[in-house]
Amino acid sequence: RRRVYFDLGKKKTKLHLLEGLRKILLDIDRAIQIIRETEGMDRSLLDILELDRLEGQAPVLQLEDVPLEEVVSRQVEALQPLWPEIQVVQQVSGTVRADRAALSRLVENLLRNALEHSDGTVRVQGDGAVLTVYNTGQPIPEEDLPRIWEPYFKGDAARRGGSGLGLSIVAAAARDHGWRWEAANGDGGVTFTIRFKA
């Protein structure tokens, strides 16, 4: 009799686990949202520490020729699963003389920003001279464009999200390398540009 109760208990436990899994799979959008929010909280703390480091000391860059496509592809692979509804198109080639870790952080924050604010498509294009990250969606008010690189600036409600530090980290990394950075509205969305060469 104890054996029967034990077997029934195991079966009930398995059924509860299967039911929980079924609910998660039926509400996959909610599951993805939870992952985004958890990942976002961790990212906010890392962004604060990273910006503090970048602004608090002179950069020590370990320059090398970095394949841009490799960096972009790795970040797309890591981030796109969090936004499965967004299509990401890549057209990237060439190499960039850069600190690999700093370039990776720059690309990560540009891509994350684009995914957070896109309503359907993100397009990444680049070569050894320039990198652009475009997202469809709400434009940035023209009066806000000069300020989006400031720490904690989030602008209008339509584009709020994240820690407000991602683009500040992009600007700091670009500045440390002597690159230029800019953002512009157009073509039904927003384009962020990093110019590696004058």
C-alpha positions, 0 to 999 in steps of 0.5 A, a space after each residue: 500500500 505504501 508503494 502505491 501511495 509513493 507511486 501516486 505521489 510521484 505521478 502527481 508531482 510529475 503532473 504538476 510539473 507538466 501543468 506548470 510547463 504547459 502554462 509557461 508554453 501557452 503564455 510564452 510572451 509573458 515568459 519572455 517579458 519576465 526574462 527581459 525584466 530580470 535581465 534588464 535589472 541586472 543590466 541596469 546595475 552593470 550599466 551604472 558600474 560601467 559608466 562610472 568606470 568609463 568616466 572615472 579614469 583615463 581609458 586604457 585601450 588594448 587596440 587590435 584589428 577587430 572583425 566588425 561582423 563577428 562582434 555584431 553577430 555575437 551581440 545579435 545572437 545574444 539579444 534577439 531571442 529577448 525580442 523574437 517579434 523584431 526582425 534584425 537584418 545585418 549587412 556588416 563587413 570590414 575590421 575596426 581598430 579598437 579595443 575589442 571589449 569596448 567595441 562589443 559594449 558599444 554595439 551591445 548598447 546600440 543594438 539593445 536600444 534599437 530592439 527596445 524601441 523598434 516596432 518591427 525591424 532593426 537594421 545593422 550596417 557597417 564596415 571599417 569606416 562607419 556603423 549604423 543601427 536603424 530601428 523602425 518606430 517612434 522618432 525622437 523629438 528633435 529637441 531631445 536628439 542632442 541630449 540622448 547621450 546624457 546619463 539617465 536621459 530618457 526623453 519622451 514617454 514613447 521612447 522610455 525604457 531601460 536604465 537611461 545609460 546605454 547611449 551614454 556608454 556608447 558615447 563614452 566608448 566612442 569618445 575614448 577611441 576618437 570616433 564620432 557619434 550621432 543620431 537622426 530621425 528619418 525613413 520611418 524610424 531612427 538611425 544611430 551612427 558611429 564614424 570610425 574614421 574622419 
